[in-house]
Amino acid sequence: MAAFFITIILFIGIVVSEVHLLYSMLIVLVGLILLRLFKINLFSFKKLTLSQVIYIIGGALLIYGLDNLYLYFHDVPANEQQLEQEIRNTPFYISIFTVTIIPAIVEEIVFRGMIIRVIFRKHLFLGLIVSSLVFASLHESDTWIGYLPYLYSGLIFGIIYIKTKRLEVVIFMHFLNNLLALLFIIWG
């Protein structure tokens, strides 16, 4: 029950991050404190191995390549265009937090850490499917095909999480993926 409650709190942090950075950071902090209080340890804090660094870079580049392939065949949805314009109008130092750091940490704690590792710990494949579908559905799109990049991203994050058993790996991978997207939006 505590895992579900903490997942909801962290999810609220994801939603709020689009509205106000300070509130989002506060909600995330509360969620992390609750994880600690309920002794839900999602991090190992060990040094990353070379193979884990390869997973981080390879996974982010795989998603980036699939995104480019997707964009070759599909236009950027209207809601994504609006979001990109908002990002261009936001100071870079704020975008780094709201687009790369906070989503990478919170979304990976919620979708891979809480859903796969805590809620579906005995049914990892089911957890992978559920977390990927929920991850995709929570990213807005104005077309059904617009959810596809989020679905394959969620699957890749989940597979690498299950393979490495390290939340830090997918957080860094997610951060790198979002950073590449941010740089492309700003300077692309």
Stockholm file with secondary structure:
# STOCKHOLM 1.0

chainA/1-188         MAAFFITIILFIGIVVSEVHLLYSMLIVLVGLILLRLFKINLFSFKKLTLSQVIYIIGGALLIYGLDNLYLYFHDVPANEQQLEQEIRNTPFYISIFTVTIIPAIVEEIVFRGMIIRVIFRKHLFLGLIVSSLVFASLHESDTWIGYLPYLYSGLIFGIIYIKTKRLEVVIFMHFLNNLLALLFIIWG
#=GR chainA/1-188 SS CHHHHHHHHHHHHHHHHTTCHHHHHHHHHHHHHHHHHTTCCCCCCCCCCHHHHHHHHHHHHHHHHHHHHHHHHSCCCHHHHHHHHHHHTSCHHHHIIIIIIHHHHHHIIIIIIIIIIIITTTCHHHHHHHHHHHHHHTSCCSSGGGGHHHHHHHHHHHHHHHHHCCHHHHHHHHHHHHHHHHHHHHHC
#=GC SS_cons         CHHHHHHHHHHHHHHHHTTCHHHHHHHHHHHHHHHHHTTCCCCCCCCCCHHHHHHHHHHHHHHHHHHHHHHHHSCCCHHHHHHHHHHHTSCHHHHIIIIIIHHHHHHIIIIIIIIIIIITTTCHHHHHHHHHHHHHHTSCCSSGGGGHHHHHHHHHHHHHHHHHCCHHHHHHHHHHHHHHHHHHHHHC
//
